[in-house]
Amino acid sequence: MNQERALKYMQDLLKLMVSKKASDLFIADDLAPSMKIDGKLTPVANQKRAGAHTRLFAEALMARGAWPPSRSCWGPGSSPT
């Protein structure tokens, strides 16, 4: 998957979020994308995503030049991993 496809995928998920009136979108390694709809966590895809895809989705959504995040983005005791 390239960055252009990753961005399209994320845009499609965000559009679905709006149509379903979801409050949260969950994208995590080795899990199917899920949304919180009416307070319930609901998978919105059948396919689990590998860590490389998860990272690509995040990078696709960030403004050019904003990746990788600076260490100042992470609070005390936090890390980007």
C-alpha distances in whole Angstrom, upper triangle without the diagonal:
4,7,8,6,7,10,11,10,12,15,15,16,18,20,20,22,25,25,26,28,26,27,24,20,19,16,16,15,16,17,16,16,20,22,26,28,31,31,30,26,24,21,19,16,17,14,14,11,11,12,9,8,11,11,8,10,13,13,11,15,17,19,18,20,20,18,19,22,25,27,29,27,28,31,33,32,29,26,22,21
4,6,5,6,9,10,11,12,14,16,17,19,20,21,23,25,26,27,28,27,27,25,21,20,17,18,17,19,20,19,18,22,24,27,29,33,33,31,28,26,23,21,19,20,17,17,14,14,14,11,9,12,11,8,10,12,11,9,13,15,16,15,17,18,16,17,20,23,26,28,25,27,30,33,32,29,26,22,22
4,5,5,6,9,10,10,12,14,15,16,18,20,21,23,24,25,27,25,25,23,19,19,16,17,17,19,20,19,17,21,22,26,27,31,31,30,27,26,23,21,19,21,19,18,15,15,14,11,10,11,10,6,8,10,8,6,9,11,12,12,14,15,13,15,17,21,23,25,22,24,28,31,30,26,24,20,20
4,5,5,6,9,10,11,12,14,15,17,18,20,21,23,24,26,24,25,23,20,20,17,19,20,21,21,20,18,21,22,26,27,31,31,30,27,26,23,21,19,21,19,20,17,17,17,15,12,14,13,10,10,12,11,7,10,12,13,13,16,17,16,18,20,23,26,28,25,27,30,33,33,29,27,23,24
4,5,5,6,9,10,10,12,14,15,16,18,20,21,22,24,23,24,22,18,18,16,18,18,19,19,17,16,19,20,24,25,29,29,28,25,23,20,18,16,18,16,16,14,15,16,13,11,13,13,10,9,12,12,9,11,14,16,16,19,19,18,20,22,25,28,29,26,28,31,34,34,30,27,24,24
4,5,5,6,9,10,11,12,14,15,16,19,20,21,22,20,21,19,15,15,12,14,15,16,16,15,13,16,18,21,23,27,27,26,22,21,18,16,15,17,15,14,12,13,13,11,8,9,10,6,5,9,9,6,9,12,14,14,17,17,15,17,18,22,24,26,23,24,27,30,30,26,24,20,20
4,5,5,6,9,10,10,12,14,15,17,18,20,21,19,20,18,15,16,13,16,17,19,18,17,14,17,18,21,22,26,26,26,23,22,19,17,16,19,17,17,15,16,16,14,11,11,12,8,7,9,9,5,6,10,12,13,16,15,14,17,18,22,24,25,22,24,27,30,30,26,24,21,21
4,5,5,6,9,10,10,12,14,15,16,18,20,19,20,18,15,17,15,18,19,20,19,17,14,17,17,21,22,25,26,25,23,21,19,16,15,18,16,17,15,17,18,16,13,14,15,12,9,12,12,9,10,13,15,16,19,19,18,20,22,25,28,29,25,27,30,33,33,29,28,24,25
4,5,5,6,9,10,11,12,15,15,16,18,17,18,16,13,14,12,14,16,17,15,13,11,13,14,18,19,23,24,22,19,17,15,12,11,14,13,14,12,14,15,14,11,11,13,11,8,11,12,10,10,14,16,18,21,20,19,21,22,25,28,28,25,26,29,32,32,28,26,23,23
4,5,5,6,9,10,10,13,14,15,16,14,15,13,10,11,10,13,15,17,15,13,10,12,13,16,17,21,21,21,18,17,15,12,12,15,14,15,13,15,15,14,11,10,12,10,7,9,11,8,8,11,14,16,19,17,17,19,19,23,25,25,22,23,26,29,29,25,24,20,21
4,5,5,6,9,10,11,12,14,15,14,16,14,12,14,13,17,19,20,19,16,13,14,14,17,18,21,22,22,20,18,17,14,14,18,17,18,16,19,19,18,15,14,15,13,10,12,13,10,9,12,14,16,20,19,19,21,21,25,27,27,24,25,28,31,31,28,26,23,24
4,5,5,6,9,10,11,12,14,13,16,14,12,14,13,17,19,20,18,15,12,13,13,16,16,20,21,20,18,16,15,11,12,15,15,16,16,18,19,19,15,15,17,15,12,14,16,13,12,16,18,20,23,22,22,24,24,28,30,30,27,28,30,34,34,30,29,25,26
4,5,5,6,9,10,10,12,11,12,11,8,10,10,14,16,17,15,12,9,9,9,12,13,17,18,17,15,13,11,8,10,13,14,14,14,17,18,18,14,13,16,14,11,13,15,13,12,16,18,21,23,22,21,23,23,27,28,28,25,26,28,31,31,27,26,23,23
4,5,5,6,9,10,10,9,11,10,8,11,12,15,18,20,17,15,11,11,10,12,13,16,17,17,15,14,14,11,13,17,17,18,17,19,20,20,16,15,17,16,12,13,15,13,11,14,17,20,22,20,21,22,22,25,27,27,23,24,26,30,30,27,26,23,24
4,5,5,6,9,10,10,12,12,11,14,15,19,21,22,20,17,14,13,12,14,14,17,18,18,17,16,15,12,14,18,19,20,19,22,23,23,19,18,20,19,15,16,18,16,14,17,19,22,25,23,24,26,26,29,31,31,27,28,30,34,34,30,30,27,28
4,5,5,6,8,8,11,11,10,13,14,18,20,21,18,15,12,11,9,12,11,14,16,16,14,12,12,9,11,15,16,18,18,21,22,23,19,18,21,19,16,17,20,18,16,20,22,25,27,26,26,27,27,31,32,32,28,29,31,34,34,31,30,27,28
4,6,5,6,5,8,8,7,11,13,16,20,20,17,15,11,10,7,9,9,12,13,13,12,11,12,10,13,16,18,18,18,21,22,23,19,18,20,20,16,17,20,18,15,19,21,24,27,25,25,26,25,29,30,30,26,27,28,31,31,28,28,25,26
4,5,5,6,9,10,11,14,16,20,23,24,21,18,15,13,11,12,10,13,15,16,15,14,15,13,16,20,21,22,22,25,25,26,22,21,23,22,18,19,21,19,17,20,22,25,28,26,26,28,27,30,32,31,27,28,30,33,33,30,30,28,29
4,6,8,11,13,13,16,18,22,25,25,22,19,16,14,12,13,11,13,15,16,16,14,15,12,15,19,21,22,23,26,27,28,24,23,25,24,20,22,24,22,20,23,25,28,31,29,29,31,30,34,35,35,31,32,33,36,37,33,33,31,31
4,5,9,11,11,14,17,20,23,23,20,17,14,12,9,9,7,9,12,12,12,11,12,10,14,17,19,21,21,25,26,27,24,22,25,24,21,22,25,23,21,24,26,29,32,30,30,31,31,34,35,34,31,31,32,35,35,32,32,30,30
4,7,9,11,14,17,21,24,25,21,19,16,13,10,9,7,8,11,12,13,12,14,13,17,20,22,23,23,26,27,28,25,23,25,25,21,22,25,23,20,23,25,29,31,29,29,31,30,32,33,33,29,29,30,33,33,31,31,29,30
4,6,8,11,14,17,21,21,18,16,13,10,6,5,5,7,8,9,10,10,12,11,15,18,20,20,20,23,24,25,22,20,22,23,19,19,22,21,19,21,24,27,29,27,27,28,27,30,31,30,26,26,27,30,30,27,28,26,26
4,7,10,14,17,20,22,18,17,14,11,7,6,6,8,8,10,10,11,14,14,17,20,21,21,21,24,23,25,22,20,22,22,19,18,22,21,18,20,23,26,28,25,26,27,25,28,28,27,23,24,24,27,27,24,25,24,25
4,7,10,13,17,18,15,14,11,8,5,5,8,10,9,10,9,10,12,12,15,18,19,18,18,20,20,21,19,16,18,19,16,15,19,18,16,18,21,24,26,23,23,23,22,25,25,25,21,21,21,24,24,21,22,20,21
4,7,10,14,15,12,11,7,6,5,7,9,13,12,12,9,10,10,10,12,15,15,14,14,17,16,18,15,13,15,16,12,12,16,16,13,16,19,22,24,21,21,21,20,24,24,24,20,20,22,25,24,21,21,19,19
4,6,10,12,9,9,6,5,6,8,11,15,13,12,9,10,9,10,11,14,14,12,11,14,13,16,13,10,13,15,12,12,15,16,14,16,20,23,24,21,20,20,20,23,23,23,20,19,21,23,22,19,19,17,16
4,7,9,7,7,5,7,9,12,15,18,17,15,12,12,10,11,11,13,12,10,8,10,10,12,10,7,10,11,9,9,13,13,12,15,18,21,22,19,18,18,18,21,22,23,19,19,21,23,22,19,18,15,14
4,6,6,8,7,9,12,14,17,21,19,17,13,14,12,13,13,14,12,9,7,8,7,10,9,6,9,12,10,10,14,15,15,17,20,22,23,20,18,18,18,21,21,22,19,18,20,22,20,17,16,13,12
4,6,8,9,12,15,17,21,24,22,20,16,16,14,15,14,14,11,8,6,5,5,8,8,6,9,11,11,12,14,16,17,18,22,23,24,21,19,18,19,22,22,24,21,19,22,23,21,18,16,14,11
4,7,9,12,15,18,21,24,22,20,16,15,13,14,12,12,9,5,5,5,7,10,10,9,12,14,14,15,18,19,20,22,25,26,27,25,22,22,22,25,25,27,24,23,25,27,24,21,20,17,15
4,6,8,12,14,17,20,19,16,12,12,9,11,9,9,8,5,6,8,9,12,11,10,13,15,14,15,18,19,19,21,25,27,28,26,23,23,23,26,26,28,25,24,25,27,25,22,21,19,16
4,6,10,13,15,19,18,15,11,10,6,7,6,6,5,4,6,9,12,14,11,11,14,15,13,15,18,18,18,21,25,26,28,26,24,24,25,28,28,30,26,25,27,30,28,25,23,21,19
4,7,11,13,16,16,14,10,9,6,6,6,8,8,7,8,11,12,14,11,10,13,14,11,13,16,16,15,18,22,24,26,24,22,23,23,26,27,28,24,24,26,28,27,23,22,20,19
4,7,9,13,12,10,6,5,4,5,7,10,11,10,11,14,15,18,15,13,16,17,14,15,19,18,17,20,24,26,28,25,24,25,24,28,28,28,25,24,26,28,27,24,23,21,21
4,6,10,9,8,6,5,6,7,10,13,14,14,15,18,18,20,17,15,18,19,16,16,20,19,17,20,23,26,28,26,25,26,25,28,28,28,25,24,25,28,27,24,24,22,22
4,7,6,5,4,6,9,10,13,16,18,17,18,21,21,23,21,18,21,22,19,19,23,22,20,22,26,29,30,27,27,28,26,29,29,29,25,25,25,28,27,25,25,24,24
4,5,5,6,7,10,10,14,17,19,19,20,24,24,26,23,21,24,25,21,22,25,24,22,25,28,31,33,30,30,31,30,32,33,32,29,28,29,31,31,28,29,27,27
4,6,8,9,13,14,18,20,22,23,24,27,28,30,27,25,27,28,25,25,29,28,25,28,31,34,36,33,33,34,32,35,35,34,31,30,30,33,32,30,31,30,30
4,7,9,13,15,18,20,22,22,23,26,26,29,26,24,26,28,24,24,28,27,25,27,30,34,35,32,32,32,31,33,33,32,29,28,28,30,29,27,28,28,28
4,6,10,12,15,17,19,19,21,23,24,27,24,22,25,26,23,23,27,27,25,27,31,34,35,32,32,32,31,33,33,33,29,28,28,31,30,27,28,27,27
4,7,10,12,14,16,15,17,20,20,23,21,18,22,23,20,20,24,24,22,25,28,31,33,30,29,29,28,31,31,31,27,26,27,29,28,25,25,24,23
4,6,9,11,13,13,16,19,20,22,20,18,21,22,19,20,24,23,22,25,28,31,33,30,29,30,29,32,32,33,29,28,29,31,30,27,27,26,25
4,6,7,10,10,12,16,17,19,17,15,19,20,17,19,22,21,21,24,27,29,31,29,28,28,28,31,32,32,29,28,29,32,30,27,27,25,23
4,7,9,11,12,16,18,19,16,15,19,19,16,18,21,20,19,22,26,28,30,28,27,28,28,31,32,33,29,29,30,33,32,29,28,26,25
4,6,8,10,13,16,17,14,14,18,17,15,18,20,19,19,23,26,28,30,28,26,27,28,31,32,33,30,29,31,34,33,29,28,25,24
4,7,10,13,16,18,15,15,19,19,17,20,22,22,22,25,29,30,32,31,29,29,30,33,34,35,32,31,33,36,34,31,29,27,25
4,6,10,13,14,12,13,16,16,15,18,20,19,20,23,27,28,30,28,26,26,28,31,32,34,30,30,32,34,32,29,27,24,23
4,7,10,12,10,10,14,14,13,16,18,18,19,22,26,27,28,26,24,24,25,28,29,31,27,27,29,31,29,26,24,21,19
4,7,8,6,7,10,11,10,13,15,15,16,19,22,23,25,23,20,20,22,25,26,28,25,24,27,29,27,23,21,18,17
4,5,5,6,9,10,11,13,15,16,17,19,23,23,24,22,19,19,21,24,24,27,24,23,26,28,26,22,20,17,15
4,5,5,6,9,10,11,12,14,16,17,20,21,21,20,16,16,17,20,21,23,20,20,22,24,22,19,16,13,11
4,5,5,6,9,10,11,12,15,16,19,19,19,18,15,14,17,20,21,23,21,21,24,26,24,21,18,14,13
4,5,5,6,9,10,10,13,14,18,18,19,18,15,15,17,21,22,24,21,21,25,27,26,22,19,16,15
4,5,5,6,9,10,11,13,16,17,18,17,14,14,15,19,20,22,18,18,21,24,22,19,16,13,12
4,5,5,6,9,10,11,14,15,15,13,10,10,12,16,17,19,16,16,20,22,21,17,15,11,11
4,5,5,6,9,10,13,13,14,13,11,11,14,17,19,21,18,19,23,25,25,21,18,14,14
4,5,5,6,9,12,13,15,14,12,13,14,18,20,21,18,19,22,25,25,21,19,15,15
4,5,5,6,10,12,13,11,9,10,11,15,16,18,14,15,18,22,21,18,15,12,13
4,5,5,8,9,10,8,6,8,10,14,16,17,15,16,20,23,23,19,17,13,14
4,6,8,9,11,10,9,12,13,17,19,21,18,19,23,26,26,22,20,17,18
4,7,9,11,10,10,12,13,16,19,19,16,18,21,24,25,21,20,16,18
4,6,8,6,7,9,10,13,16,16,13,16,19,22,23,20,18,15,17
4,6,5,8,11,11,13,17,17,15,18,21,24,25,22,20,17,20
4,6,7,10,11,14,17,18,16,19,23,26,27,24,21,18,21
4,6,8,9,11,15,15,14,17,21,24,25,22,20,17,19
4,6,6,8,12,12,11,14,17,20,22,18,17,14,17
3,5,8,11,13,11,13,17,20,20,17,15,12,14
4,6,9,11,10,12,16,18,18,15,12,9,12
4,6,8,6,9,12,15,16,13,11,8,12
4,5,6,8,11,13,15,12,11,9,13
4,5,6,9,10,11,9,8,8,12
4,5,7,9,12,10,10,11,14
4,7,10,12,9,9,9,13
4,7,8,5,6,7,10
4,6,5,8,10,13
4,5,8,12,14
4,7,10,12
4,7,9
4,5
4
